Amino acid sequence: MTLREAKCGTTVKVTKLNGSGALKRRIMDMGITKGSEIYVRKVAPLGDPVEITIRGYELTLRKADAEIVEIA
């Protein structure tokens, strides 16, 4: 399951980051790393963007970026 498919109001744990190169590095620089917990705050009606809370701050991700984050 990916972060894009997560339901609003749930807390999930990152299991893997797909992708490579600059995109993966950018996601990791935002604090989304393997093992970190993410609270899904809001999901826009059409699924883009997704607002999350990670490591004590709020972050908004595009659908394409949320798809590379695998969760459990």
mmCIF file of the N, C-alpha and C atoms, coordinates in Angstrom:
data_MODEL
# 
_entry.id   MODEL 
# 
loop_
_atom_site.group_PDB 
_atom_site.id 
_atom_site.type_symbol 
_atom_site.label_atom_id 
_atom_site.label_alt_id 
_atom_site.label_comp_id 
_atom_site.label_asym_id 
_atom_site.label_entity_id 
_atom_site.label_seq_id 
_atom_site.pdbx_PDB_ins_code 
_atom_site.Cartn_x 
_atom_site.Cartn_y 
_atom_site.Cartn_z 
_atom_site.occupancy 
_atom_site.B_iso_or_equiv 
_atom_site.pdbx_formal_charge 
_atom_site.auth_seq_id 
_atom_site.auth_comp_id 
_atom_site.auth_asym_id 
_atom_site.auth_atom_id 
_atom_site.pdbx_PDB_model_num 
ATOM 1   N N  . MET A 1 1  ? 0.846   -1.178 0.000  1.00 0.00 ? 1  MET A N  1 
ATOM 2   C CA . MET A 1 1  ? 0.000   0.000  0.000  1.00 0.00 ? 1  MET A CA 1 
ATOM 3   C C  . MET A 1 1  ? 0.888   1.237  0.000  1.00 0.00 ? 1  MET A C  1 
ATOM 4   N N  . THR A 1 2  ? 0.464   2.265  -0.687 1.00 0.00 ? 2  THR A N  1 
ATOM 5   C CA . THR A 1 2  ? 1.259   3.497  -0.745 1.00 0.00 ? 2  THR A CA 1 
ATOM 6   C C  . THR A 1 2  ? 0.588   4.595  0.075  1.00 0.00 ? 2  THR A C  1 
ATOM 7   N N  . LEU A 1 3  ? 1.318   5.654  0.318  1.00 0.00 ? 3  LEU A N  1 
ATOM 8   C CA . LEU A 1 3  ? 0.810   6.778  1.092  1.00 0.00 ? 3  LEU A CA 1 
ATOM 9   C C  . LEU A 1 3  ? -0.381  7.428  0.391  1.00 0.00 ? 3  LEU A C  1 
ATOM 10  N N  . ARG A 1 4  ? -0.418  7.369  -0.905 1.00 0.00 ? 4  ARG A N  1 
ATOM 11  C CA . ARG A 1 4  ? -1.534  7.945  -1.656 1.00 0.00 ? 4  ARG A CA 1 
ATOM 12  C C  . ARG A 1 4  ? -2.842  7.233  -1.331 1.00 0.00 ? 4  ARG A C  1 
ATOM 13  N N  . GLU A 1 5  ? -2.791  5.943  -1.005 1.00 0.00 ? 5  GLU A N  1 
ATOM 14  C CA . GLU A 1 5  ? -3.982  5.145  -0.731 1.00 0.00 ? 5  GLU A CA 1 
ATOM 15  C C  . GLU A 1 5  ? -4.416  5.200  0.738  1.00 0.00 ? 5  GLU A C  1 
ATOM 16  N N  . ALA A 1 6  ? -3.631  5.851  1.594  1.00 0.00 ? 6  ALA A N  1 
ATOM 17  C CA . ALA A 1 6  ? -3.944  5.909  3.020  1.00 0.00 ? 6  ALA A CA 1 
ATOM 18  C C  . ALA A 1 6  ? -5.187  6.761  3.263  1.00 0.00 ? 6  ALA A C  1 
ATOM 19  N N  . LYS A 1 7  ? -5.973  6.357  4.251  1.00 0.00 ? 7  LYS A N  1 
ATOM 20  C CA . LYS A 1 7  ? -7.199  7.066  4.590  1.00 0.00 ? 7  LYS A CA 1 
ATOM 21  C C  . LYS A 1 7  ? -6.907  8.205  5.553  1.00 0.00 ? 7  LYS A C  1 
ATOM 22  N N  . CYS A 1 8  ? -7.725  9.223  5.467  1.00 0.00 ? 8  CYS A N  1 
ATOM 23  C CA . CYS A 1 8  ? -7.608  10.397 6.329  1.00 0.00 ? 8  CYS A CA 1 
ATOM 24  C C  . CYS A 1 8  ? -7.801  9.979  7.794  1.00 0.00 ? 8  CYS A C  1 
ATOM 25  N N  . GLY A 1 9  ? -6.960  10.517 8.684  1.00 0.00 ? 9  GLY A N  1 
ATOM 26  C CA . GLY A 1 9  ? -7.069  10.235 10.112 1.00 0.00 ? 9  GLY A CA 1 
ATOM 27  C C  . GLY A 1 9  ? -6.324  9.003  10.586 1.00 0.00 ? 9  GLY A C  1 
ATOM 28  N N  . THR A 1 10 ? -5.557  8.362  9.714  1.00 0.00 ? 10 THR A N  1 
ATOM 29  C CA . THR A 1 10 ? -4.825  7.158  10.115 1.00 0.00 ? 10 THR A CA 1 
ATOM 30  C C  . THR A 1 10 ? -3.350  7.475  10.351 1.00 0.00 ? 10 THR A C  1 
ATOM 31  N N  . THR A 1 11 ? -2.719  6.662  11.170 1.00 0.00 ? 11 THR A N  1 
ATOM 32  C CA . THR A 1 11 ? -1.280  6.754  11.388 1.00 0.00 ? 11 THR A CA 1 
ATOM 33  C C  . THR A 1 11 ? -0.649  5.526  10.754 1.00 0.00 ? 11 THR A C  1 
ATOM 34  N N  . VAL A 1 12 ? 0.337   5.756  9.906  1.00 0.00 ? 12 VAL A N  1 
ATOM 35  C CA . VAL A 1 12 ? 0.980   4.664  9.171  1.00 0.00 ? 12 VAL A CA 1 
ATOM 36  C C  . VAL A 1 12 ? 2.488   4.730  9.376  1.00 0.00 ? 12 VAL A C  1 
ATOM 37  N N  . LYS A 1 13 ? 3.160   3.644  9.028  1.00 0.00 ? 13 LYS A N  1 
ATOM 38  C CA . LYS A 1 13 ? 4.611   3.569  9.170  1.00 0.00 ? 13 LYS A CA 1 
ATOM 39  C C  . LYS A 1 13 ? 5.223   3.317  7.795  1.00 0.00 ? 13 LYS A C  1 
ATOM 40  N N  . VAL A 1 14 ? 6.290   4.043  7.489  1.00 0.00 ? 14 VAL A N  1 
ATOM 41  C CA . VAL A 1 14 ? 6.965   3.902  6.197  1.00 0.00 ? 14 VAL A CA 1 
ATOM 42  C C  . VAL A 1 14 ? 7.757   2.606  6.192  1.00 0.00 ? 14 VAL A C  1 
ATOM 43  N N  . THR A 1 15 ? 7.545   1.777  5.157  1.00 0.00 ? 15 THR A N  1 
ATOM 44  C CA . THR A 1 15 ? 8.279   0.524  5.046  1.00 0.00 ? 15 THR A CA 1 
ATOM 45  C C  . THR A 1 15 ? 9.343   0.575  3.960  1.00 0.00 ? 15 THR A C  1 
ATOM 46  N N  . LYS A 1 16 ? 9.108   1.388  2.920  1.00 0.00 ? 16 LYS A N  1 
ATOM 47  C CA . LYS A 1 16 ? 10.050  1.426  1.806  1.00 0.00 ? 16 LYS A CA 1 
ATOM 48  C C  . LYS A 1 16 ? 9.821   2.679  0.974  1.00 0.00 ? 16 LYS A C  1 
ATOM 49  N N  . LEU A 1 17 ? 10.893  3.197  0.382  1.00 0.00 ? 17 LEU A N  1 
ATOM 50  C CA . LEU A 1 17 ? 10.795  4.295  -0.570 1.00 0.00 ? 17 LEU A CA 1 
ATOM 51  C C  . LEU A 1 17 ? 11.164  3.769  -1.943 1.00 0.00 ? 17 LEU A C  1 
ATOM 52  N N  . ASN A 1 18 ? 10.221  3.818  -2.862 1.00 0.00 ? 18 ASN A N  1 
ATOM 53  C CA . ASN A 1 18 ? 10.500  3.432  -4.239 1.00 0.00 ? 18 ASN A CA 1 
ATOM 54  C C  . ASN A 1 18 ? 11.088  4.645  -4.964 1.00 0.00 ? 18 ASN A C  1 
ATOM 55  N N  . GLY A 1 19 ? 11.474  4.460  -6.188 1.00 0.00 ? 19 GLY A N  1 
ATOM 56  C CA . GLY A 1 19 ? 12.059  5.579  -6.924 1.00 0.00 ? 19 GLY A CA 1 
ATOM 57  C C  . GLY A 1 19 ? 13.562  5.618  -6.726 1.00 0.00 ? 19 GLY A C  1 
ATOM 58  N N  . SER A 1 20 ? 14.180  6.560  -7.410 1.00 0.00 ? 20 SER A N  1 
ATOM 59  C CA . SER A 1 20 ? 15.636  6.670  -7.307 1.00 0.00 ? 20 SER A CA 1 
ATOM 60  C C  . SER A 1 20 ? 16.071  8.087  -7.623 1.00 0.00 ? 20 SER A C  1 
ATOM 61  N N  . GLY A 1 21 ? 17.334  8.327  -7.392 1.00 0.00 ? 21 GLY A N  1 
ATOM 62  C CA . GLY A 1 21 ? 17.931  9.603  -7.752 1.00 0.00 ? 21 GLY A CA 1 
ATOM 63  C C  . GLY A 1 21 ? 17.399  10.787 -6.968 1.00 0.00 ? 21 GLY A C  1 
ATOM 64  N N  . ALA A 1 22 ? 17.196  11.882 -7.673 1.00 0.00 ? 22 ALA A N  1 
ATOM 65  C CA . ALA A 1 22 ? 16.828  13.152 -7.047 1.00 0.00 ? 22 ALA A CA 1 
ATOM 66  C C  . ALA A 1 22 ? 15.461  13.094 -6.366 1.00 0.00 ? 22 ALA A C  1 
ATOM 67  N N  . LEU A 1 23 ? 14.531  12.365 -6.940 1.00 0.00 ? 23 LEU A N  1 
ATOM 68  C CA . LEU A 1 23 ? 13.193  12.271 -6.341 1.00 0.00 ? 23 LEU A CA 1 
ATOM 69  C C  . LEU A 1 23 ? 13.243  11.595 -4.979 1.00 0.00 ? 23 LEU A C  1 
ATOM 70  N N  . LYS A 1 24 ? 13.948  10.483 -4.888 1.00 0.00 ? 24 LYS A N  1 
ATOM 71  C CA . LYS A 1 24 ? 14.078  9.771  -3.612 1.00 0.00 ? 24 LYS A CA 1 
ATOM 72  C C  . LYS A 1 24 ? 14.827  10.631 -2.598 1.00 0.00 ? 24 LYS A C  1 
ATOM 73  N N  . ARG A 1 25 ? 15.863  11.306 -3.022 1.00 0.00 ? 25 ARG A N  1 
ATOM 74  C CA . ARG A 1 25 ? 16.641  12.181 -2.135 1.00 0.00 ? 25 ARG A CA 1 
ATOM 75  C C  . ARG A 1 25 ? 15.776  13.322 -1.596 1.00 0.00 ? 25 ARG A C  1 
ATOM 76  N N  . ARG A 1 26 ? 14.921  13.888 -2.452 1.00 0.00 ? 26 ARG A N  1 
ATOM 77  C CA . ARG A 1 26 ? 14.048  14.989 -2.034 1.00 0.00 ? 26 ARG A CA 1 
ATOM 78  C C  . ARG A 1 26 ? 13.049  14.512 -0.984 1.00 0.00 ? 26 ARG A C  1 
ATOM 79  N N  . ILE A 1 27 ? 12.475  13.332 -1.188 1.00 0.00 ? 27 ILE A N  1 
ATOM 80  C CA . ILE A 1 27 ? 11.534  12.774 -0.215 1.00 0.00 ? 27 ILE A CA 1 
ATOM 81  C C  . ILE A 1 27 ? 12.236  12.527 1.116  1.00 0.00 ? 27 ILE A C  1 
ATOM 82  N N  . MET A 1 28 ? 13.440  11.994 1.073  1.00 0.00 ? 28 MET A N  1 
ATOM 83  C CA . MET A 1 28 ? 14.196  11.738 2.297  1.00 0.00 ? 28 MET A CA 1 
ATOM 84  C C  . MET A 1 28 ? 14.577  13.043 2.995  1.00 0.00 ? 28 MET A C  1 
ATOM 85  N N  . ASP A 1 29 ? 14.886  14.078 2.237  1.00 0.00 ? 29 ASP A N  1 
ATOM 86  C CA . ASP A 1 29 ? 15.225  15.377 2.827  1.00 0.00 ? 29 ASP A CA 1 
ATOM 87  C C  . ASP A 1 29 ? 14.039  16.001 3.558  1.00 0.00 ? 29 ASP A C  1 
ATOM 88  N N  . MET A 1 30 ? 12.824  15.623 3.156  1.00 0.00 ? 30 MET A N  1 
ATOM 89  C CA . MET A 1 30 ? 11.622  16.116 3.831  1.00 0.00 ? 30 MET A CA 1 
ATOM 90  C C  . MET A 1 30 ? 11.376  15.392 5.143  1.00 0.00 ? 30 MET A C  1 
ATOM 91  N N  . GLY A 1 31 ? 12.152  14.362 5.439  1.00 0.00 ? 31 GLY A N  1 
ATOM 92  C CA . GLY A 1 31 ? 12.012  13.631 6.693  1.00 0.00 ? 31 GLY A CA 1 
ATOM 93  C C  . GLY A 1 31 ? 11.284  12.317 6.563  1.00 0.00 ? 31 GLY A C  1 
ATOM 94  N N  . ILE A 1 32 ? 10.898  11.950 5.351  1.00 0.00 ? 32 ILE A N  1 
ATOM 95  C CA . ILE A 1 32 ? 10.195  10.692 5.140  1.00 0.00 ? 32 ILE A CA 1 
ATOM 96  C C  . ILE A 1 32 ? 11.230  9.613  4.888  1.00 0.00 ? 32 ILE A C  1 
ATOM 97  N N  . THR A 1 33 ? 11.519  8.849  5.928  1.00 0.00 ? 33 THR A N  1 
ATOM 98  C CA . THR A 1 33 ? 12.509  7.789  5.835  1.00 0.00 ? 33 THR A CA 1 
ATOM 99  C C  . THR A 1 33 ? 11.900  6.486  6.349  1.00 0.00 ? 33 THR A C  1 
ATOM 100 N N  . LYS A 1 34 ? 12.544  5.375  6.050  1.00 0.00 ? 34 LYS A N  1 
ATOM 101 C CA . LYS A 1 34 ? 12.058  4.064  6.465  1.00 0.00 ? 34 LYS A CA 1 
ATOM 102 C C  . LYS A 1 34 ? 11.914  4.024  7.984  1.00 0.00 ? 34 LYS A C  1 
ATOM 103 N N  . GLY A 1 35 ? 10.764  3.560  8.442  1.00 0.00 ? 35 GLY A N  1 
ATOM 104 C CA . GLY A 1 35 ? 10.514  3.433  9.876  1.00 0.00 ? 35 GLY A CA 1 
ATOM 105 C C  . GLY A 1 35 ? 9.829   4.628  10.509 1.00 0.00 ? 35 GLY A C  1 
ATOM 106 N N  . SER A 1 36 ? 9.736   5.751  9.824  1.00 0.00 ? 36 SER A N  1 
ATOM 107 C CA . SER A 1 36 ? 9.101   6.925  10.420 1.00 0.00 ? 36 SER A CA 1 
ATOM 108 C C  . SER A 1 36 ? 7.585   6.799  10.366 1.00 0.00 ? 36 SER A C  1 
ATOM 109 N N  . GLU A 1 37 ? 6.914   7.382  11.376 1.00 0.00 ? 37 GLU A N  1 
ATOM 110 C CA . GLU A 1 37 ? 5.465   7.326  11.453 1.00 0.00 ? 37 GLU A CA 1 
ATOM 111 C C  . GLU A 1 37 ? 4.860   8.578  10.849 1.00 0.00 ? 37 GLU A C  1 
ATOM 112 N N  . ILE A 1 38 ? 3.782   8.386  10.101 1.00 0.00 ? 38 ILE A N  1 
ATOM 113 C CA . ILE A 1 38 ? 3.108   9.485  9.414  1.00 0.00 ? 38 ILE A CA 1 
ATOM 114 C C  . ILE A 1 38 ? 1.638   9.476  9.802  1.00 0.00 ? 38 ILE A C  1 
ATOM 115 N N  . TYR A 1 39 ? 1.130   10.649 10.188 1.00 0.00 ? 39 TYR A N  1 
ATOM 116 C CA . TYR A 1 39 ? -0.294  10.808 10.444 1.00 0.00 ? 39 TYR A CA 1 
ATOM 117 C C  . TYR A 1 39 ? -0.897  11.511 9.234  1.00 0.00 ? 39 TYR A C  1 
ATOM 118 N N  . VAL A 1 40 ? -1.890  10.894 8.616  1.00 0.00 ? 40 VAL A N  1 
ATOM 119 C CA . VAL A 1 40 ? -2.529  11.465 7.430  1.00 0.00 ? 40 VAL A CA 1 
ATOM 120 C C  . VAL A 1 40 ? -3.619  12.418 7.909  1.00 0.00 ? 40 VAL A C  1 
ATOM 121 N N  . ARG A 1 41 ? -3.380  13.724 7.751  1.00 0.00 ? 41 ARG A N  1 
ATOM 122 C CA . ARG A 1 41 ? -4.307  14.742 8.238  1.00 0.00 ? 41 ARG A CA 1 
ATOM 123 C C  . ARG A 1 41 ? -5.476  14.971 7.292  1.00 0.00 ? 41 ARG A C  1 
ATOM 124 N N  . LYS A 1 42 ? -5.172  15.236 6.045  1.00 0.00 ? 42 LYS A N  1 
ATOM 125 C CA . LYS A 1 42 ? -6.223  15.553 5.068  1.00 0.00 ? 42 LYS A CA 1 
ATOM 126 C C  . LYS A 1 42 ? -5.857  14.983 3.706  1.00 0.00 ? 42 LYS A C  1 
ATOM 127 N N  . VAL A 1 43 ? -6.888  14.635 2.960  1.00 0.00 ? 43 VAL A N  1 
ATOM 128 C CA . VAL A 1 43 ? -6.706  14.229 1.570  1.00 0.00 ? 43 VAL A CA 1 
ATOM 129 C C  . VAL A 1 43 ? -7.700  15.052 0.760  1.00 0.00 ? 43 VAL A C  1 
ATOM 130 N N  . ALA A 1 44 ? -7.227  15.743 -0.254 1.00 0.00 ? 44 ALA A N  1 
ATOM 131 C CA . ALA A 1 44 ? -8.100  16.561 -1.088 1.00 0.00 ? 44 ALA A CA 1 
ATOM 132 C C  . ALA A 1 44 ? -9.128  15.683 -1.796 1.00 0.00 ? 44 ALA A C  1 
ATOM 133 N N  . PRO A 1 45 ? -10.270 16.249 -2.182 1.00 0.00 ? 45 PRO A N  1 
ATOM 134 C CA . PRO A 1 45 ? -11.329 15.457 -2.822 1.00 0.00 ? 45 PRO A CA 1 
ATOM 135 C C  . PRO A 1 45 ? -10.876 14.632 -4.028 1.00 0.00 ? 45 PRO A C  1 
ATOM 136 N N  . LEU A 1 46 ? -9.988  15.150 -4.828 1.00 0.00 ? 46 LEU A N  1 
ATOM 137 C CA . LEU A 1 46 ? -9.507  14.406 -5.980 1.00 0.00 ? 46 LEU A CA 1 
ATOM 138 C C  . LEU A 1 46 ? -8.208  13.657 -5.692 1.00 0.00 ? 46 LEU A C  1 
ATOM 139 N N  . GLY A 1 47 ? -7.782  13.649 -4.416 1.00 0.00 ? 47 GLY A N  1 
ATOM 140 C CA . GLY A 1 47 ? -6.601  12.896 -4.020 1.00 0.00 ? 47 GLY A CA 1 
ATOM 141 C C  . GLY A 1 47 ? -5.292  13.650 -4.154 1.00 0.00 ? 47 GLY A C  1 
ATOM 142 N N  . ASP A 1 48 ? -5.348  14.889 -4.580 1.00 0.00 ? 48 ASP A N  1 
ATOM 143 C CA . ASP A 1 48 ? -4.110  15.651 -4.772 1.00 0.00 ? 48 ASP A CA 1 
ATOM 144 C C  . ASP A 1 48 ? -4.302  17.056 -4.239 1.00 0.00 ? 48 ASP A C  1 
ATOM 145 N N  . PRO A 1 49 ? -3.618  17.494 -3.233 1.00 0.00 ? 49 PRO A N  1 
ATOM 146 C CA . PRO A 1 49 ? -2.504  16.894 -2.505 1.00 0.00 ? 49 PRO A CA 1 
ATOM 147 C C  . PRO A 1 49 ? -2.955  16.144 -1.251 1.00 0.00 ? 49 PRO A C  1 
ATOM 148 N N  . VAL A 1 50 ? -1.966  15.571 -0.559 1.00 0.00 ? 50 VAL A N  1 
ATOM 149 C CA . VAL A 1 50 ? -2.174  14.856 0.697  1.00 0.00 ? 50 VAL A CA 1 
ATOM 150 C C  . VAL A 1 50 ? -1.425  15.636 1.780  1.00 0.00 ? 50 VAL A C  1 
ATOM 151 N N  . GLU A 1 51 ? -2.118  15.962 2.867  1.00 0.00 ? 51 GLU A N  1 
ATOM 152 C CA . GLU A 1 51 ? -1.477  16.688 3.968  1.00 0.00 ? 51 GLU A CA 1 
ATOM 153 C C  . GLU A 1 51 ? -1.184  15.704 5.089  1.00 0.00 ? 51 GLU A C  1 
ATOM 154 N N  . ILE A 1 52 ? 0.083   15.664 5.515  1.00 0.00 ? 52 ILE A N  1 
ATOM 155 C CA . ILE A 1 52 ? 0.511   14.718 6.543  1.00 0.00 ? 52 ILE A CA 1 
ATOM 156 C C  . ILE A 1 52 ? 1.239   15.446 7.669  1.00 0.00 ? 52 ILE A C  1 
ATOM 157 N N  . THR A 1 53 ? 1.363   14.764 8.795  1.00 0.00 ? 53 THR A N  1 
ATOM 158 C CA . THR A 1 53 ? 2.199   15.239 9.899  1.00 0.00 ? 53 THR A CA 1 
ATOM 159 C C  . THR A 1 53 ? 3.285   14.196 10.106 1.00 0.00 ? 53 THR A C  1 
ATOM 160 N N  . ILE A 1 54 ? 4.540   14.636 10.045 1.00 0.00 ? 54 ILE A N  1 
ATOM 161 C CA . ILE A 1 54 ? 5.678   13.748 10.243 1.00 0.00 ? 54 ILE A CA 1 
ATOM 162 C C  . ILE A 1 54 ? 6.748   14.487 11.032 1.00 0.00 ? 54 ILE A C  1 
ATOM 163 N N  . ARG A 1 55 ? 7.286   13.817 12.022 1.00 0.00 ? 55 ARG A N  1 
ATOM 164 C CA . ARG A 1 55 ? 8.353   14.382 12.868 1.00 0.00 ? 55 ARG A CA 1 
ATOM 165 C C  . ARG A 1 55 ? 7.996   15.752 13.447 1.00 0.00 ? 55 ARG A C  1 
ATOM 166 N N  . GLY A 1 56 ? 6.718   15.953 13.767 1.00 0.00 ? 56 GLY A N  1 
ATOM 167 C CA . GLY A 1 56 ? 6.290   17.177 14.430 1.00 0.00 ? 56 GLY A CA 1 
ATOM 168 C C  . GLY A 1 56 ? 5.990   18.348 13.512 1.00 0.00 ? 56 GLY A C  1 
ATOM 169 N N  . TYR A 1 57 ? 6.006   18.165 12.216 1.00 0.00 ? 57 TYR A N  1 
ATOM 170 C CA . TYR A 1 57 ? 5.640   19.268 11.325 1.00 0.00 ? 57 TYR A CA 1 
ATOM 171 C C  . TYR A 1 57 ? 4.693   18.781 10.237 1.00 0.00 ? 57 TYR A C  1 
ATOM 172 N N  . GLU A 1 58 ? 3.950   19.737 9.681  1.00 0.00 ? 58 GLU A N  1 
ATOM 173 C CA . GLU A 1 58 ? 2.996   19.413 8.638  1.00 0.00 ? 58 GLU A CA 1 
ATOM 174 C C  . GLU A 1 58 ? 3.633   19.537 7.267  1.00 0.00 ? 58 GLU A C  1 
ATOM 175 N N  . LEU A 1 59 ? 3.267   18.630 6.396  1.00 0.00 ? 59 LEU A N  1 
ATOM 176 C CA . LEU A 1 59 ? 3.850   18.567 5.068  1.00 0.00 ? 59 LEU A CA 1 
ATOM 177 C C  . LEU A 1 59 ? 2.745   18.235 4.080  1.00 0.00 ? 59 LEU A C  1 
ATOM 178 N N  . THR A 1 60 ? 2.782   18.864 2.915  1.00 0.00 ? 60 THR A N  1 
ATOM 179 C CA . THR A 1 60 ? 1.812   18.573 1.866  1.00 0.00 ? 60 THR A CA 1 
ATOM 180 C C  . THR A 1 60 ? 2.551   17.979 0.686  1.00 0.00 ? 60 THR A C  1 
ATOM 181 N N  . LEU A 1 61 ? 2.072   16.814 0.235  1.00 0.00 ? 61 LEU A N  1 
ATOM 182 C CA . LEU A 1 61 ? 2.716   16.091 -0.862 1.00 0.00 ? 61 LEU A CA 1 
ATOM 183 C C  . LEU A 1 61 ? 1.787   15.969 -2.056 1.00 0.00 ? 61 LEU A C  1 
ATOM 184 N N  . ARG A 1 62 ? 2.367   16.020 -3.231 1.00 0.00 ? 62 ARG A N  1 
ATOM 185 C CA . ARG A 1 62 ? 1.605   15.741 -4.442 1.00 0.00 ? 62 ARG A CA 1 
ATOM 186 C C  . ARG A 1 62 ? 1.333   14.244 -4.526 1.00 0.00 ? 62 ARG A C  1 
ATOM 187 N N  . LYS A 1 63 ? 0.345   13.897 -5.336 1.00 0.00 ? 63 LYS A N  1 
ATOM 188 C CA . LYS A 1 63 ? -0.017  12.497 -5.537 1.00 0.00 ? 63 LYS A CA 1 
ATOM 189 C C  . LYS A 1 63 ? 1.169   11.682 -6.032 1.00 0.00 ? 63 LYS A C  1 
ATOM 190 N N  . ALA A 1 64 ? 1.905   12.230 -6.979 1.00 0.00 ? 64 ALA A N  1 
ATOM 191 C CA . ALA A 1 64 ? 3.046   11.509 -7.565 1.00 0.00 ? 64 ALA A CA 1 
ATOM 192 C C  . ALA A 1 64 ? 4.113   11.213 -6.516 1.00 0.00 ? 64 ALA A C  1 
ATOM 193 N N  . ASP A 1 65 ? 4.345   12.162 -5.597 1.00 0.00 ? 65 ASP A N  1 
ATOM 194 C CA . ASP A 1 65 ? 5.340   11.939 -4.548 1.00 0.00 ? 65 ASP A CA 1 
ATOM 195 C C  . ASP A 1 65 ? 4.836   10.935 -3.515 1.00 0.00 ? 65 ASP A C  1 
ATOM 196 N N  . ALA A 1 66 ? 3.530   10.996 -3.204 1.00 0.00 ? 66 ALA A N  1 
ATOM 197 C CA . ALA A 1 66 ? 2.962   10.065 -2.218 1.00 0.00 ? 66 ALA A CA 1 
ATOM 198 C C  . ALA A 1 66 ? 2.955   8.625  -2.730 1.00 0.00 ? 66 ALA A C  1 
ATOM 199 N N  . GLU A 1 67 ? 2.940   8.443  -4.025 1.00 0.00 ? 67 GLU A N  1 
ATOM 200 C CA . GLU A 1 67 ? 2.907   7.091  -4.598 1.00 0.00 ? 67 GLU A CA 1 
ATOM 201 C C  . GLU A 1 67 ? 4.200   6.318  -4.398 1.00 0.00 ? 67 GLU A C  1 
ATOM 202 N N  . ILE A 1 68 ? 5.331   7.000  -4.216 1.00 0.00 ? 68 ILE A N  1 
ATOM 203 C CA . ILE A 1 68 ? 6.585   6.274  -4.072 1.00 0.00 ? 68 ILE A CA 1 
ATOM 204 C C  . ILE A 1 68 ? 6.861   5.842  -2.632 1.00 0.00 ? 68 ILE A C  1 
ATOM 205 N N  . VAL A 1 69 ? 6.009   6.272  -1.688 1.00 0.00 ? 69 VAL A N  1 
ATOM 206 C CA . VAL A 1 69 ? 6.188   5.933  -0.274 1.00 0.00 ? 69 VAL A CA 1 
ATOM 207 C C  . VAL A 1 69 ? 5.306   4.741  0.055  1.00 0.00 ? 69 VAL A C  1 
ATOM 208 N N  . GLU A 1 70 ? 5.920   3.582  0.305  1.00 0.00 ? 70 GLU A N  1 
ATOM 209 C CA . GLU A 1 70 ? 5.162   2.387  0.705  1.00 0.00 ? 70 GLU A CA 1 
ATOM 210 C C  . GLU A 1 70 ? 4.987   2.405  2.216  1.00 0.00 ? 70 GLU A C  1 
ATOM 211 N N  . ILE A 1 71 ? 3.775   2.036  2.655  1.00 0.00 ? 71 ILE A N  1 
ATOM 212 C CA . ILE A 1 71 ? 3.436   2.098  4.080  1.00 0.00 ? 71 ILE A CA 1 
ATOM 213 C C  . ILE A 1 71 ? 2.861   0.766  4.552  1.00 0.00 ? 71 ILE A C  1 
ATOM 214 N N  . ALA A 1 72 ? 2.807   0.651  5.883  1.00 0.00 ? 72 ALA A N  1 
ATOM 215 C CA . ALA A 1 72 ? 2.172   -0.523 6.496  1.00 0.00 ? 72 ALA A CA 1 
ATOM 216 C C  . ALA A 1 72 ? 1.162   -0.061 7.512  1.00 0.00 ? 72 ALA A C  1 
# 
